[in-house]
Amino acid sequence: VCSSDLWPLWAQLAMAILVADVGIPLAHFASHKGAPLWRLHAVHHSVTRMYGFNGLMKHPLHQAVETVAGTAPLLLIGLPMDVAALLGFSAAIQVMLQHANIDMRIGSLVQFWAVAPGHRHHHLASKSDGDVNFGLFTTLTDRLLGTFVTGRPTPRDGEIGVAGAPDYPQAYLRQLTEPFRS
């Protein structure tokens, strides 16, 4: 992010998180608006019950799109390898926290930290009600896009999934080919 002798590691990681926290949510938002990206992203939305590892379950091509969107600016300015590794680790932990099926009581932090209590609303099997809370680490991008919501009843198992596709394939290998079916 900058010369490692000018900024301490924690500051470089914080800057990398902020940059990724704009690029990845913008790619995520675009994935809900455009059919080609949605077909890849639907794999992630195919579950009907929230669980931590769902945050990591993505179509590899869609994962590549989000990764490029979140890291290209960082790579262009010379992202150090140790910061890249910490960013990857931080993102993996964060997506598991976002998708965890636990009663996470974080109080007013829900206004800023993009974890399960807010992100669950994103997985509603409803095109209109689920196109909210795209943020990765924070709610910043959602606030800029006008897509941040809170205070709704907590979605339950069975209310999440792919809108209009209750028979979406559940086997991962079938999900990998689903975006390319007519």
N, C-alpha and C positions, 0 to 999 in steps of 0.2 A: 504494500500500500504506500509506503514511503521507505526511505532508507532506514534499515533496521538499526542503525546507530543513532538516528535522530528521534525515533519514537519507540517507546517500550512495547513489548509484545502485546500486552493487554490493550493498548491504545490502537495498535494496528488491527487487532482482532475486532475491536469495537467498530472501527471504521469499515472493515470488510463486512461485518454484519449489517451495518446501515446501508451499504451499497447493495448487498444481496437482498436486503429487505425491501428494496424498491424494484429491482429487476425481476426477481422471482414472482412476487405478487402481480406485477404487470403481465408477465407471461401467463400466469394462472388465470387472471381476468380475461385475457385474450382467448384462452382456451375454452372459456364458457361462452364466448361471443362468436367464434368462427367454427363452422362445421368440421373442417379437417383436423384442427387441434382438439376439438371436443371429442371426436371419435377416439383419439389417442388417450385423452384425459379421462374418458368415461370408465376406463379400467379401474382407476383409483376410486371412482364413485360407485362401483358395482357392489360393494358390501352393503348388507342390510343391517349391520350391527357395528357400532364403533369399537375399535380395539387398536392399541398402540401401534402394532406392526402394519396396520392399514396405511399409516403415514408413509411407509417405505414401499408399499405395493403400488407400483406405477408401471405403465408401459415404458420400456427402455427408450423409445424415441421421444416420448413426452418428457421423460427425465432429462434427456439431452437438451431439449428445448429450454426447459426451466434452468438447467445448469448454465447453459451459455448465456441466457438473459441475466442471470445473477452474477456471473463471474467475468464476462467479457470485459467490462470496464476495469475490473481489478487486474486482469491479466495484461491489459494494455498499458497499465501504469507500473507493472512489475511486481505482482503479488508474490511475496516470498513463500517458499514451500512450507515452512512451519506454520505460517498464517493460513495458507490454503488447507492444510491438514486440520487445523483447529476449527476453521470455518465449516468444513465438511462434517466434523464430529459434532459441532454445535447444532448444525442444521438437522442431523440425524436424531439427536436427542430432542430437539424442538418439535419435529413432526411426530415423534412418538408421544410427546406431551399433548400435542394438539388433538390427537386421535384417541387418547386414552379413555377407556370406558370406566372412569372413576368419578366420584363426587368431589371434584376439585373446587374447594372454596377459597377463592383468592381475593374476595372483596372488591375494592375499587381498582385493583390491578387489572381486572377484566377490561377496563377502559383503555389500557395501554399494551398489555401483554397478550399476544395472540395464542392462547392455549385453549384447551377443551371446552370450557364453558361458553366461549364465543364461537369457536370454530365448528362446533356441532351443528349450528344453524346453517352452515355452508353445505352440509351433506343432506339436507332435506331433499326428498325426491319430489321436488317442485321447482320448475324452471324459475318462477318468479320469487318464491320464498327462499330458495337456496343460492341465488346469485348474490351472496353477501359474504363478508368476513374472509377475504382472500389472503390476508396478511400471513407472512411466515413467522417473523419474530415479534412484530409489533402491529398495532392497528393504524399506523401512520398512513400507509398507502390507501387503506380502506377509507380513512377520513378524507383524503384528498380526492378519491374517486366517488365519495358519497355512498359507499357500500357497507359501512360499518353499522351493525345492529347489535343491540343487547336488550335484555329485559323481556325476551319472549319466553314462553314455557319451554323447558328443555325437551328437545326432540327425543322420542323413544325409539327403541329397536322396531323395525318395520316401517318407520316413517322416513327412513333414509334409503338412499339407493340412486339409481339412474331414472330420472323422470321419464315416464312413458315407456319404460322397458323393464317390466317386472320379470321377464324371462331372460335377462342379460346373462350370458354364460358365467358360471361360477368357477369352472376349471381354468387355472391360469394360462395353460397353453392355448386353450380356446380363446381366451381374452386377448392374447397376443395377436391372433389373426382376425378378431372381430372388427377392428377399425378398417380392414381392407375388404370386408364383405360388402356386397351391393345391397 
